[in-house]
Amino acid sequence: MPYNPGGGNSGKTAFEEEQEQIQEITKTCLNKEQISVYPIPNSGTFTIKFETVTENIDLYIYSLDGKTVYQTQLNEKENTINNTNLAVGKYVMALYCPNGQYFDWTISVE
């Protein structure tokens, strides 16, 4: 087996494993234009759709005073959020990607 500092038992160098991880993280996140959120306004039930399958995207919904009112992890191409216990008003919805990127929207619940 070749010398593999920090590379574990995969037979790959640490550099090769790091490059694979970067590629996986890059595949996970998209541009905001590749993400659809609808309907806005809504009743607390809405859909988040990605152009490609995504994994480990954290969704947070914040009240306008900054309190977290909902959170979950998204792992599908199309995700329906059913949170009808949100009070009528405006909220900030944020998506956080594993590579540190984030996207946000203002959503209205009627």
N, C-alpha and C positions, 0 to 999 in steps of 0.2 A: 504494500500500500504506500503511495507517495506521501511525503511529509505534508501535513495538513494542519498548520497552526490555527487553532480556534475553529476549525472547520467540522469538528465532530466526526462521525463515522460515515458520512454520506459519500466519501470519495471525492468531494469537491473541495476546492480551496476556500478559505474564509472569504476571499474576494468574490468568487463565483457565487457563494451563498448570499452574500450581501447584495450583489447585483440582482439575483432572483427576488430577494425581498423587496428591493426598490421597484422592480417591475410589477410585482404583485400589488404594492401600495399604489403605484401609478395607475394600474388598471382599476383599482377600487374607486377612485374619485373621478369626477367629471367636471366640466364647466357648468356654470349655472344655466346656460342655455340648453343643456342636455337633461335638465330636471324640470318636470311639470308638476305643479301643485294646483289642484282644482277640486271643487269650485271655491272661489273666493268672491264674495262672502259665503259662509257655510253655517251649518247648525251644530258644528263640532265634529261632524263626520266629513272627511275629505280624503283625497287620494294623492299620494306622492308617487310619481312614475319616473323611472330612470330610463335612458335610452339603452343601457346595457345592464346586465345583472350586477348588482353591487353586494358587498359584504361589509358588515361591521360599521355601518353608518349610524352614528348616534343622533337621535332626534330629540330636541328639547323644545318645549313651548314655555315661554316666559310671559308673565303678566307685565304690564307696562311699568310696574314698580320693581321689576327685576326678579320676582319670585318664580321659581320653577314650578309650573302647574302640571306638567306632564313630561315624561321621558320614556323612551323605548329605543331599541336597536332595530335597524332596518337591514334585511338580508335578501330582499326579493327585488325583482325588476319593478313590480307594481305593489304598492303597500296602501291599504285602507286604514286610516286612523279613525277610530270611533270613540270620540271623547265628548259625548253629549252632556257631560256634567259641567262643561265650561260655561261660565256666566256670559251673558251678552256683553260684547265689547271687543276691543282690539288686543291682539297678542303678537309677540314676536316669536316666529318659529325659526329655529336654527338647526342646520345639519352639520355635523362635525365628522370629517373623514379621518381615517387612521394616520394619514400623513400630515395632519395639522391644518389642512384646509377647512374652511367653513363657509357656509352660505346661509343667508337669512332672508326672511320675508316677513312682511306685516300681514297678518290674517285677521279677518273680522268674523266674529261669531254673532249671528242674528237670531 
